[in-house]
């Protein structure tokens, strides 16, 4: 439902590893009844959306592989994933480069049903960026295709209160 991580901006300016030869795989540290498998997403109309994005950790092959575990993945509409969410992830990395490092919470909430093996299709994706200067920047986007091709990230800026209300939980201030 959520991941919390830190992006060190200094590490983003160095050598990067390609996504080539990285494959989505089950997280064998989870009990069998909690695991999902690559085939669970096949022919569903959903992308495998990263909670902790590959692009934030591609300076380390080991960390990069961790982002491809299916415990870090949720069903995401293709146009949201490839368009708007990609912009939000680039913005987050830019903030890390500009401010040295940032803390990030990325999560999903709500339900639009399930794909195979009971994998929840989230209604919303959110990202909260905590900058070292105390500023908090947060985004909340519906898990839809319509309108995402030309959507601008700033249209989905929101408050922590709105995310808390929409998702039904409190976020502890960092």
N, C-alpha and C positions, 0 to 999 in steps of 0.2 A: 504494500500500500504506500510505502514511503521509504526514501533513502535520505541519509544525511551524509554529506561529504564536504571536504575542503578542496578547493582548487588553488594550487600554487602557481601564480602567474609566471614566475621565473622559469618554471619547468615547461611551459607551453611554447617558449621561444626557441627551444633546442631541436634536437633530432626527433622525428616522428616516425612511428611504425605504421605501415599500411594496414588496412582492414583485411587485405588479401590473406587467405588461409585461416581466417577466424570463422568459426561456425557456432551457431546457437546450440547449447547443450544443456541437458538437465543438471540441476544442482544436486549432486549425490549426497550432500550433507543434510538434505531434507528427508523426512520420512517419505516412503513411497507414495502414500496417499496425498501428500502435499506437492509432489513434483509435477511439472509439466514437461512436455517433450516437443521437439520441433514440429512433429506431424500434427500436434494439436492446433497449430496455426494455419496449416495447409488448406488452401481453397476456402478460407473463411471470409476473405475480403478485408482482413485486418493486417497491418504491419506488426512486426515485433518491435514495440517501442521501448527504448532504453530508459530506465529511471536514472541511473548514473550513466551519463553518456560516454561512449567510446572516445569522442573527441577531447574530453577533459583529461583522459588518462593514456593517450596514445604515445606518451613519452616513455612508458614502461610496458613491455610486452606482457609481463605477468599481470599487471593491473588491467591492461586492455582485455586480456582473456577473461578476467573476472566479470567484466561488463557484459560478456556474451552468455553468462549463465542465465538460464530462463527464470531464476528467482529474481532477476533484475529487469524483467521484461513484463510488459502488459500490452494487451491488444490496443492498437492505436489506428485510427482511420488514416489511410495513406496520405491524403492531402494535408491533414494536420501534421503528421509525422515529417513529411518531406518538405513542407513549406513553412508554415507558421512555427512549429516546434523547432525546426532547424534554425530559424532566425533567433528564437529565444535562447537556444543553446549557444549560438555564436555570440550573442550579446553577453551571456553569462561569462564566457571565456574572455571576452574583451574587458569586462569588469575586473576579472582576476589579473589580467595583464596590466591594466591601468592602476589598480590599487594594491598590487603585490600578491594578495590572495583574498579569497572570499569563502564564506561558509554558505552551503546551499542545501536546501531541502527540496526534493522533487517528489511528488506523489500523485496518486490517483484517488478518486472517490466516486461514490455512487455506483449504480449498476444499470446497464442496458441489456442484461441477460448474460449468457455464457457461451463460450465456444466449447470445444471438446474438453473432456475430463473436468468440467466444472470451472474452467478458467474464467474469471469475472471479466466482463467488458465494462471498463469504467465509463462513467458519464462525463467526468471531468479530469483534466490534467492540470496540475499546478506546479509552480516553481517559485521559491522564495530565496532571494539573494541577500545575504547579510554582509555588507561592506565593512571594512575596518574603521571607516569614519563614522559608523553608527547608522548610516542610511540603510533602509530596508526597501528592496524593490521586489514586488510580487506580481505574478501573472496567474490568471485562471482562464482556461480555455475549454470549451465543450469538445467532446470527442466526436466531431462531425467532419464531413468532407465539404459540405456546402459552404462557400464563401472563404475557404481557407487558401485558395490559390493566390489571391491577391491581398490577403489579410496582412495588416501591419501589426507588429508586436505591441506597439503602444496602445492599440485598441483593446488589448487584453490586460493592460495594467490594472491592478486592483489593490485593495487593502487586505491586511491580514484578517481583519474582522469579516470581510466578505468570504474569504476562503474558509475561515472557521465556521461561519454560518452555513455555507453551502455544503461543507464536508461533515459538519456535525462533531467537531472536536476543537480543542484549544491547542494553539501552538505556543510553546514556551519561548519567550523572547531570549535571544542569544546574548 
